[in-house]
Amino acid sequence: MAQALTDSNFSELVEQAQMPVVVDFWATWCGPCRMISPIVDKMAEKYEGKVNVVKCNVDESTDIPMKFGIRNIPTLLFFKGGELVDRVVGAVSQAEIEKHIEKIL
């Protein structure tokens, strides 16, 4: 299961992370977010020990989405070495998410 990302733990979980990080920006009211949530959780299990997968609820944490210009959800951001290297917007397939994860490994 993906870990919860908040405004207060962003630096620890993303900027200081030793592994690449995937951040899933979502909200409870977002249908497409609910569609990809099981896929994101599956990726957290599949890539455990290689990639950290975290989820940021945009209704509970507003600073991080604002910092990265998140205007549509779901949005997945891919970080390597604490730097943003890739982005996917919208409900995409598991294969598409895996393709982006493989690029940051």
KEBAGU-954156 format. One record per atom (N, C-alpha, C): residue number from 0; x, y, z; residue in one letter; atom name; chain. Coordinates in steps of 0.1 Angstrom, whole numbers, plus 5000, padded with zeros to 4 digits. Atoms other than C-alpha are relative to their C-alpha. Layout:
N
     i   east   north     up   aa   at   ch
   NUM      X       Y      Z    A   CA    A
...
END
This chain:
105
     i   east   north     up   aa   at   ch
     0   5008    4988   5000    M    N    A
     0   5000    5000   5000    M   CA    A
     0   5009    5012   5000    M    C    A
     1   4992    4987   5001    A    N    A
     1   5013    5035   4991    A   CA    A
     1   4998    5008   5013    A    C    A
     2   4999    4992   4988    Q    N    A
     2   5023    5058   5019    Q   CA    A
     2   4993    5013   4998    Q    C    A
     3   5006    4987   5001    A    N    A
     3   5004    5090   5026    A   CA    A
     3   5010    5011   5000    A    C    A
     4   4991    4988   5001    L    N    A
     4   5023    5122   5015    L   CA    A
     4   4992    5012   5005    L    C    A
     5   5006    4987   4995    T    N    A
     5   5015    5155   5033    T   CA    A
     5   5010    5011   4998    T    C    A
     6   4992    4988   5001    D    N    A
     6   5028    5190   5032    D   CA    A
     6   5012    4999   5010    D    C    A
     7   4990    5001   4989    S    N    A
     7   5048    5182   5064    S   CA    A
     7   5010    4989   4997    S    C    A
     8   4990    5011   5002    N    N    A
     8   5065    5150   5052    N   CA    A
     8   5006    4999   4986    N    C    A
     9   4996    5000   5013    F    N    A
     9   5072    5159   5016    F   CA    A
     9   5015    5000   4999    F    C    A
    10   4985    5000   5001    S    N    A
    10   5109    5167   5021    S   CA    A
    10   5006    4987   5004    S    C    A
    11   4995    5013   4995    E    N    A
    11   5115    5135   5040    E   CA    A
    11   4997    4989   4990    E    C    A
    12   5004    5011   5008    L    N    A
    12   5096    5112   5016    L   CA    A
    12   5004    5002   4985    L    C    A
    13   4997    4998   5014    V    N    A
    13   5105    5128   4983    V   CA    A
    13   5014    5006   4997    V    C    A
    14   4987    4993   5002    E    N    A
    14   5134    5153   4984    E   CA    A
    14   5012    4993   5005    E    C    A
    15   4989    5007   4993    Q    N    A
    15   5155    5132   5007    Q   CA    A
    15   5000    4985   4997    Q    C    A
    16   5001    5014   5003    A    N    A
    16   5145    5098   4993    A   CA    A
    16   5012    4994   4993    A    C    A
    17   4989    5007   5006    Q    N    A
    17   5173    5074   4985    Q   CA    A
    17   4996    4993   4987    Q    C    A
    18   5005    5006   5012    M    N    A
    18   5151    5057   4958    M   CA    A
    18   4991    5009   4992    M    C    A
    19   5010    4992   5008    P    N    A
    19   5130    5071   4930    P   CA    A
    19   4986    5000   5007    P    C    A
    20   5013    4999   4993    V    N    A
    20   5095    5082   4941    V   CA    A
    20   4990    5003   4990    V    C    A
    21   5012    4997   5008    V    N    A
    21   5061    5082   4924    V   CA    A
    21   4990    5006   5010    V    C    A
    22   5010    4994   4992    V    N    A
    22   5036    5106   4938    V   CA    A
    22   4987    5000   4992    V    C    A
    23   5013    5001   5006    D    N    A
    23   4999    5100   4931    D   CA    A
    23   4992    5011   5007    D    C    A
    24   5009    4990   4995    F    N    A
    24   4978    5132   4935    F   CA    A
    24   4986    4996   4997    F    C    A
    25   5013    5005   5001    W    N    A
    25   4942    5123   4941    W   CA    A
    25   4991    5007   5010    W    C    A
    26   5011    4996   4991    A    N    A
    26   4909    5131   4959    A   CA    A
    26   4989    4990   5001    A    C    A
    27   5011    5010   4998    T    N    A
    27   4881    5110   4974    T   CA    A
    27   4989    5002   4990    T    C    A
    28   5012    4998   5009    W    N    A
    28   4855    5126   4951    W   CA    A
    28   5004    4998   4985    W    C    A
    29   4995    5001   5014    C    N    A
    29   4876    5120   4919    C   CA    A
    29   4998    4985   4995    C    C    A
    30   5003    5013   5005    G    N    A
    30   4862    5090   4899    G   CA    A
    30   5012    4994   4993    G    C    A
    31   4988    5005   5006    P    N    A
    31   4893    5086   4877    P   CA    A
    31   5011    4996   5010    P    C    A
    32   4990    5003   4989    C    N    A
    32   4915    5087   4909    C   CA    A
    32   4996    4986   5006    C    C    A
    33   5005    5013   4994    R    N    A
    33   4894    5058   4923    R   CA    A
    33   5003    4988   4990    R    C    A
    34   4998    5010   5010    M    N    A
    34   4899    5039   4890    M   CA    A
    34   5015    4996   5000    M    C    A
    35   4985    5004   5001    I    N    A
    35   4938    5040   4891    I   CA    A
    35   5005    4997   5014    I    C    A
    36   4995    5003   4986    S    N    A
    36   4941    5037   4929    S   CA    A
    36   5005    4986   5002    S    C    A
    37   4995    5014   4999    P    N    A
    37   4943    4999   4928    P   CA    A
    37   5013    4997   4992    P    C    A
    38   4988    5002   5009    I    N    A
    38   4969    5001   4900    I   CA    A
    38   5012    5006   5007    I    C    A
    39   4989    4994   4993    V    N    A
    39   4990    5025   4920    V   CA    A
    39   5004    4992   5012    V    C    A
    40   4996    5009   4989    D    N    A
    40   4988    5002   4951    D   CA    A
    40   5007    4988   4995    D    C    A
    41   4993    5012   5006    K    N    A
    41   4998    4973   4929    K   CA    A
    41   5015    5003   4996    K    C    A
    42   4987    4995   5003    M    N    A
    42   5028    4993   4917    M   CA    A
    42   5009    5001   5012    M    C    A
    43   4993    4999   4987    A    N    A
    43   5038    5000   4953    A   CA    A
    43   5005    4987   5004    A    C    A
    44   4996    5013   4996    E    N    A
    44   5039    4963   4960    E   CA    A
    44   5010    4994   4990    E    C    A
    45   4992    5006   5010    K    N    A
    45   5055    4953   4927    K   CA    A
    45   5015    5006   5000    K    C    A
    46   4987    4994   5000    Y    N    A
    46   5084    4978   4930    Y   CA    A
    46   5005    5003   5014    Y    C    A
    47   4996    4999   4986    E    N    A
    47   5088    4976   4968    E   CA    A
    47   5015    4998   5000    E    C    A
    48   4985    5001   4999    G    N    A
    48   5125    4982   4976    G   CA    A
    48   5007    5006   4988    G    C    A
    49   4994    4993   5012    K    N    A
    49   5131    4999   4942    K   CA    A
    49   4995    5014   4998    K    C    A
    50   5007    4987   5002    V    N    A
    50   5106    5028   4941    V   CA    A
    50   4991    5002   5012    V    C    A
    51   5010    4997   4989    N    N    A
    51   5087    5045   4969    N   CA    A
    51   4988    5006   4993    N    C    A
    52   5012    4995   5006    V    N    A
    52   5051    5051   4959    V   CA    A
    52   4992    5007   5012    V    C    A
    53   5007    4992   4990    V    N    A
    53   5032    5078   4979    V   CA    A
    53   4988    5007   4994    V    C    A
    54   5012    4993   5005    K    N    A
    54   4998    5094   4976    K   CA    A
    54   4997    5013   5008    K    C    A
    55   5003    4987   4994    C    N    A
    55   4989    5130   4982    C   CA    A
    55   4985    5004   4997    C    C    A
    56   5014    4996   5001    N    N    A
    56   4952    5139   4989    N   CA    A
    56   5000    5015   4998    N    C    A
    57   4999    4986   5003    V    N    A
    57   4949    5173   4973    V   CA    A
    57   4990    5009   5008    V    C    A
    58   5009    4992   4991    D    N    A
    58   4921    5183   4996    D   CA    A
    58   5006    5002   5014    D    C    A
    59   4994    5000   4987    E    N    A
    59   4942    5176   5027    E   CA    A
    59   5013    5007   5000    E    C    A
    60   4987    4993   5001    S    N    A
    60   4976    5189   5015    S   CA    A
    60   4999    5009   4987    S    C    A
    61   5002    4991   5011    T    N    A
    61   4974    5220   4993    T   CA    A
    61   5013    5006   4995    T    C    A
    62   4987    4993   5004    D    N    A
    62   5010    5233   4993    D   CA    A
    62   5007    4992   4989    D    C    A
    63   4992    5008   5010    I    N    A
    63   5026    5204   4973    I   CA    A
    63   4993    5001   4986    I    C    A
    64   5006    4999   5013    P    N    A
    64   5000    5204   4945    P   CA    A
    64   5002    5014   4994    P    C    A
    65   4998    4986   5005    M    N    A
    65   5003    5242   4942    M   CA    A
    65   5015    5002   4995    M    C    A
    66   4986    4999   5004    K    N    A
    66   5041    5239   4941    K   CA    A
    66   5003    4994   4987    K    C    A
    67   4997    5007   5012    F    N    A
    67   5040    5215   4912    F   CA    A
    67   4990    5003   4989    F    C    A
    68   5010    4996   5011    G    N    A
    68   5011    5231   4893    G   CA    A
    68   4990    4990   4997    G    C    A
    69   5010    5011   5002    I    N    A
    69   4987    5202   4898    I   CA    A
    69   4986    5007   4998    I    C    A
    70   5013    4994   5004    R    N    A
    70   4955    5214   4880    R   CA    A
    70   4989    4989   4997    R    C    A
    71   5009    5011   5003    N    N    A
    71   4940    5180   4871    N   CA    A
    71   5004    4988   5008    N    C    A
    72   4997    5012   4993    I    N    A
    72   4938    5148   4890    I   CA    A
    72   4992    4988   4993    I    C    A
    73   4987    5003   4994    P    N    A
    73   4948    5121   4890    P   CA    A
    73   5012    5005   4992    P    C    A
    74   4988    4997   5006    T    N    A
    74   4983    5132   4883    T   CA    A
    74   5011    4992   5007    T    C    A
    75   4989    5007   4995    L    N    A
    75   5014    5111   4888    L   CA    A
    75   5013    5008   4997    L    C    A
    76   4987    4993   5002    L    N    A
    76   5048    5128   4894    L   CA    A
    76   5011    4990   5003    L    C    A
    77   4989    5010   4998    F    N    A
    77   5080    5108   4891    F   CA    A
    77   5013    5008   5003    F    C    A
    78   4989    4993   4995    F    N    A
    78   5110    5119   4911    F   CA    A
    78   5012    4991   5000    F    C    A
    79   4988    5007   4999    K    N    A
    79   5146    5108   4910    K   CA    A
    79   5011    5009   5006    K    C    A
    80   4990    4991   4994    G    N    A
    80   5173    5122   4933    G   CA    A
    80   4993    5012   5006    G    C    A
    81   5007    4989   4994    G    N    A
    81   5146    5145   4948    G   CA    A
    81   4996    5010   4989    G    C    A
    82   5003    4991   5011    E    N    A
    82   5141    5161   4913    E   CA    A
    82   4988    4994   4992    E    C    A
    83   5011    5004   5009    L    N    A
    83   5109    5160   4892    L   CA    A
    83   5006    4996   4986    L    C    A
    84   4995    5004   5013    V    N    A
    84   5117    5140   4860    V   CA    A
    84   4990    4996   4990    V    C    A
    85   5010    5005   5009    D    N    A
    85   5084    5129   4846    D   CA    A
    85   4986    5003   5006    D    C    A
    86   5014    4997   4996    R    N    A
    86   5046    5135   4848    R   CA    A
    86   4990    4993   4991    R    C    A
    87   5011    5006   5007    V    N    A
    87   5014    5117   4838    V   CA    A
    87   4988    5006   5005    V    C    A
    88   5013    4995   4996    V    N    A
    88   4980    5133   4839    V   CA    A
    88   4989    4992   4995    V    C    A
    89   5011    5007   5004    G    N    A
    89   4948    5114   4839    G   CA    A
    89   5000    4985   5003    G    C    A
    90   5001    5014   4997    A    N    A
    90   4936    5078   4844    A   CA    A
    90   5007    4992   4988    A    C    A
    91   4993    5008   5010    V    N    A
    91   4962    5057   4825    V   CA    A
    91   5001    4986   5004    V    C    A
    92   4999    5014   4998    S    N    A
    92   4968    5020   4822    S   CA    A
    92   5012    4996   5009    S    C    A
    93   4989    5005   4992    Q    N    A
    93   4990    4999   4844    Q   CA    A
    93   5013    5000   4992    Q    C    A
    94   4989    5001   5009    A    N    A
    94   5013    4994   4814    A   CA    A
    94   5007    5014   4998    A    C    A
    95   4995    4986   5001    E    N    A
    95   5017    5032   4810    E   CA    A
    95   5007    5004   5012    E    C    A
    96   4994    4996   4988    I    N    A
    96   5025    5037   4846    I   CA    A
    96   5013    4992   5002    I    C    A
    97   4987    5008   5000    E    N    A
    97   5051    5008   4845    E   CA    A
    97   5010    5006   4991    E    C    A
    98   4990    4994   5009    K    N    A
    98   5067    5024   4815    K   CA    A
    98   5007    5012   5006    K    C    A
    99   4995    4989   4993    H    N    A
    99   5072    5056   4834    H   CA    A
    99   5009    4997   5012    H    C    A
   100   4992    5005   4988    I    N    A
   100   5085    5038   4865    I   CA    A
   100   5013    4994   4995    I    C    A
   101   4988    5006   5005    E    N    A
   101   5110    5018   4844    E   CA    A
   101   5010    5011   4995    E    C    A
   102   4991    4989   5005    K    N    A
   102   5124    5051   4830    K   CA    A
   102   5008    5006   5012    K    C    A
   103   4993    4994   4989    I    N    A
   103   5133    5063   4865    I   CA    A
   103   5009    4990   5008    I    C    A
   104   4991    5010   4993    L    N    A
   104   5150    5031   4877    L   CA    A
   104   5014    5000   4995    L    C    A
END
